[in-house]
């Protein structure tokens, strides 16, 4: 049944920027009984009815692109054959052609897995849950961010649990609140006013901005021309066991630093090893990294219910010694202090506010001149339901399409089911599979070495 179009808001600059990065998630689930195709389709249909971003599309209004509700109910679902490969499926989702005018701007594909399959990213047995599946979720980044995606995965798991239980579900009751970036823009304008009213802060921010504008990637200079002529997105993923995950999180707490800061330091040392393998020998290295920041942290009201694309990018240049050693945790502490200061002061939004006060480099875009990006979702159980008596979420693999940008590496970090998972997504035109493997191996090597200090 077709309904009248309900307009939401004009497409924002944030939505335009992040739409470039097609999102692909692989959610591993286990069930007590075999999962029927019609059961999952019913759960997806109910989820779409209850979650506004999942029934959003685009429309032209007064010559501009707006977000609006779909006028027809369409669920984009495919049942896959058991032998389809993870990398092929993620690549398909990265290049997925959503019908933006009719919607939906998301799709789901289901693959039955066996514990012995090499494509099974979570091979452990879960007592009482013998049936294993992978849900591949592709979604337009304009309408969601990582926080929204994890929350929506939780909604889907809970609805699927209710469907399998046979519980009656109210599909009119809405889950989450879908909004534009108006709340972040309000905070940004407040920070612009703060910057304009503080000449010393303004000078500091302008200097920081100019440094970033002039910055060039060391990795790109050292490894020029090593990649494929045509860019592809590839990935490697690895997980710590529950015991090592708990030990690392506990050690971070004891040292008074966040997991994010410690893992950034680990990645810096891994990057140093990579640069040394390329022939760059120095006593110390200035490593620039960019971090995806959830801007909900700056809103005054409760934030857990809000869906949409609400993120910004925070860049930093951190000095890293050539050799990892006994001073690792002392090295992490100033990194942690800098991050905490920048988080609390809304530094990334303040830096946005000085753009109009400085002249940008017209012939070069320094946006992707960092060595790596890190997006850390932390403990996923804070944002998503992991399941119940009939279905459980046991693993999540997150990737993003880098084909159309000159980003070398994007690190995805989170903890689910008591295990820390690290996925390195890389651009094959800028890095080889050998380089990506070295980066991953050294990152986990230094993480585990840090627990022995």
Protein Blocks (a to p, Z undefined) as FASTA:
>chain_A
ZZddddfbdcdfklmmmmmmccddddddddfbdcdfklmmmmmmmmmmmmmklmgccdde
ehiacddddfbdcdddddddfkbcfklmmmmmmmpccdfknopabdcddddddfklmklm
blbdcehiabccdddddddfklpcfklmmmmmmmmmmmmmmmmnopacdfkbcgdjaddf
klmmmmmmmmmmmmmmmmklmmmmmmmmmmmmmpccfklmmmgokacfbdcddddddddd
fklmmmmmmmmmmnopafklmmmmmmmmmmmmmmmmnopacfbdcddddddddfklmpmb
dfklpgcjddddddddddddfbdcfklmmmmmmmmmmmmmmmmnommmmmmmmmmmpccd
fkbcfklmcfbdcddebjaklmpcfbdfkbccfbdcddddfklpccfbdcddddeehiac
ddddddfklbcfklmmmmmmmmmmmmmmmmmZZ
